[in-house]
Amino acid sequence: MSHASTTPLNVTPSSLVLAVVAAVGMATIGVISRITELNAESITFYRLGLGAAFLLVYLVLTKRHAALKKLPGRQVVISGVFLASFILFYVQAMNYTQMANAILMVYLAPIIAAVAAHTLYAERLSTQQVGLIGLALFGFAMMQEFRLNLDDRQDIIGMGYALAAMLTYSGFILINRRLPRHLDDRICAFWQLLVGALVILPFALWQPEGLSAAAWQWPWLLAAGLVPGFLALLCAVMAINRLPTALYGTLAYCEPVAVVVFGWSLFGETLLPLQLAGCALVLVSGIMQAWLGGRRPTPLATTG
């Protein structure tokens, strides 16, 4: 049974910074993956598993680890499964179709989550918010070379995986928005990382090389656990719990912008004028969403 609640979300500058740090941190996994050249399953396992280890150290140092004696609730476990599933489906999508196709499909998730939250959680979308979400999507589309060959079976399979990734990412966002308020964000993030690592482990072990890594690759794997694993996911969970879904979803588009910037600055990938214009639209829409979110907190519907 559900009942309405008018408790406002905590839309503060620090909450907005958390969302941006999470998005940029998530984007670094592509850089680490390209440098190490390990299979995606292994990279994902180390990202989640080492991320859980780093977070455990953090919980011990901040004396919050006592809360780990209580097993996580069903919602937390499901969100961890969604996290691992999203990553796995996304990797599989890129194995079958162009990366641009997969990315554009996956990044429909924040919009799908915002629309679902509008219906399920009474997070009402204003006309301005709808317009800014559309602007962010249009800007992101400008950053891609969206080419899909419907006569190519590989492309169709890849887009099927991308659709699954989009749906599981939407589920991850929505479930985190409805976690019980008494739960500590950091404890939830730890269980999500741990569950995700356990879910992806069989897929990593199935690979011919398993989880093996050279000595020079280990610093990068530790970085994968620290930045996109521990730091980015923790910031994402905290931001999702503090921001309206539409606002968080728009700020999440900083991740593809960061990917484009990393590709240009670190790997010499060319940025076309259309891509630069798309980056600008994404940033403008995020800034405007942040301004609107700060002016008018969004009422919620809570379950009980």
N, C-alpha and C positions, 0 to 999 in steps of 0.2 A: 504494500500500500504506500502511496506517496502523498506528500503534503507540501504545500507551497511554503517557501521561505524567502524572506526579503533580505537576508544577510548579504551585504555587498562583498565582492571580491576585493582582495588587497592589491589594487592597481597602483603601484608605487614605482618610482624610478628604479629601485633595486630589482623589482620583479621584471621590469622590461630588460634590464641588463642581464638577468639570469637567462631569459629567453634567447637573447642575442648570443651570449657566451655558449649556450647549449648548441645553437645552430652552427656557429663557426667551429666549435669543438667537434661536432659530428662530421663536419666536412673534412677534417684532417685524416680520417681513415683512408680516404682515397689516395692521399699523398703517401701514407705509410705502406699501403698495399702495393702501390706502384714501385716504391723503392725496394721493398723486400722481395717482391715477385713470388710470394707464397700463395698457395691456393686460398680461395676466398673462405672456405670452411674453417681452415686453421686460423686465419686472421680473425674471423668472427669469434671463434672460441677463445682465443687469447684476449681479444678485446673485452668480452664479457667476463671470462674467468678471472683474468688479472684485474679487471675493473672491480669485481667483487672482492678480491683480496685487498686492493688498495682501500676500498670503502670500509672493509672490516678493520683495518689498521686505524682508519680515521675514527670509527665508532669507539674503538678501544681507547684511543688517545683523548677523545672527548667524553669518555665515561658514559656512553649511550649503549654499550654492548649488552647490558643486562636485559634490554628489551628483546634481544634475540632468543632468549630462553622460551619465548612464546612463539609457536609456529605461525607463519603468515596465514591470513585468511584466504578464502577462495578467490576473491577479486584480485589480490596481489599475485597469486600463483598464475591466474589466467593472463594477467597483464604481462608476466614474464614469458609465458608461452607465446603471446602475441608478438613480443619483442623479438624473440628468436625466429619465429615464423616469418615475420616481416623481412628480417635480414636474409634468411635463407631463400625466400621467394624472389627477393630483389636480385640476389646473386644469380639465381637460376635464370631470371629474365634477361640479364645482361649476357648470359651464355648463349642465348638463342636469338636475340634481336639487338639492334643498335642501342648503345647506352642512352642516346637521346630519347628514343622511344620509351624505354623503361623509366627513365627519370621523369619524363612528362606525365606518364600515367601515375607513378607513385606519388608525385606531388599534387595530385588531385585530392589526396587524403585530407590535408588540413581543411579544404573547402567542404568535403563530404562530412567531416567531423563537425564543422561549424553549423552546417545545415541540420545535421542530426541533433546537435545540442539545442538548436532552435526549437525542434519538435519535441525532443524527449525531456530536456532540462529547463525549458522556458528561458533560455538565453536568447532573448529577442534580438533579431538583427535589424538595425535601422537601415534606411535607404542608403545612407552614406557608407555604412559598413559593407553592404552588399556590393556597392560600387567599387569600394577599395579592394575587396576580395577579388572581384573581376579584374581590376587593374593589375593586381599582383599576378594573377594567372596569365593575363595577356603579356605582361612583362617577362614572365618566365618562359612563355612560349616563344617570345622573340629571341631568347637566349639559346634556343635549341634548333636543331635541323630535324624537324619531325617528318620522317619519311617512313611510311609503312607499306609494305608490299603484301596485299591480301592474297596474292597468288603464291606466296612463299610460305610453305608449311612451318618453317622455322620461325618466321616472324609471328605467325598466329600463335604458336606455342609460347613464344617469348612474351607476347602481350597478355596471354592467359596468366602466366606467372606474375607479370607486372600488375594485373588486376588483383590477383590474390595478395600481392605485397601491399597494394593500396588499401585494400579492405582491412588487412591485419594492422596496418599502421593507423588507420582510422579507429579501429577497435582499441588499440593501445592508448591513443589520445583520450577517447571517451571514457574508458575504464579508469584511467588515472584521474579524470575530472570528478569521478564519483567515489573515490576511495573514502572510507570513513574519516571524518575530520580529526578524530583523536589519534590517528596513526601518525607516527613521525615520518616525514618525507624521506629521511636518510635510511631508516629501517626498511621502508618500502622499496627504495632503490636497490638496497643490498639484495633483498630477496628476488627482485626482478632480474638482476644481473646473474645471480646464482642459478635461478631456474632456467634462464635463457642459456647459460653456459652448459647446463646439464642436457638441455634439449638438443643443442647443436653438436654436442660431443660425439654421438654416434656417426653423424655425417662427416665430421672431421677425421675420425678414425677409419672411416671407409675409404678415404683417399689413399692411393698407393704409397705416398710419402708419410701418411699419418700426421702426427704433430711434430715431426722432426724439424729442426731449424739450426742453421749455422751460427757460430759464435757471434759473427758480426750482425746477424739479424736480431739477436736478443734485445739490444738497446731499443730497437724500433718496436719490438713486440711489447716491451715495457711501456714505451710511449703510447702504444695503442690502448693498453689497459688504463693508463693514467689519464689521457686527455679525452678521446672519444668514448672510452669506457666509463671510468670513474667520474671525471669532472663534468663531461657533457651530459651524461644521463642524469646525474644528480641535479644539475641545474635545470634540465628539462622537466623532471618530475616536480621540482619545487615551483617552476614557472607555470606548469599546467594547473597546479593546485591554487595558484594565486591570480591567474589571468582568465578573462573570458575566452572561450574556445576560439572565437573568431579572431581576437587579437593575437593569441598565441599562434594560431595557424598562419596569420599573415607574417608575423615575425620569423616563423620557421623558414620562410623563403630566403632568409639571409644565408641559409646553408648552400643552395645552388649558386648564389652569388659568390660565396666564398670559394666554392669549387672552381668557378670560372677564374677568379682572381689567382688562386693557387696555381692553376694550370698555366696561366699567363706568366706569373712571376717566377715560378720554380721550374717549369718544363718548356717554356718558350712557346706555348700554344697561342696562336693569334686570336686577338679579340677584334671582331668585325664591328663596324659602327652600329649595326642593328643589335648586336649583343650588348654593347655598351649602353645603348638606349634602354634595352630590356632591364639591365642591372639598375639603371637609374629609376625606372618605373617601380621595380620591386622595393627599392629603398624608400622612395617617396610614399608608397602605399603603406609600408610598415610604420614610417614616422607619423603619418596621418592617423592610422589605426591607434597608435600609442597615444596620440593627443586626444582622440575621441574617447578611448578607454579611460584615460585619466580624468576626463571631465564628467563621465557618467558611468558609475558602476552598474553592472548588469545583475538583476535579480536572478535567483536560481530556484530550482525545484529540487528538494532533497528527498531521498528515499528513506523509509523507516518501517 
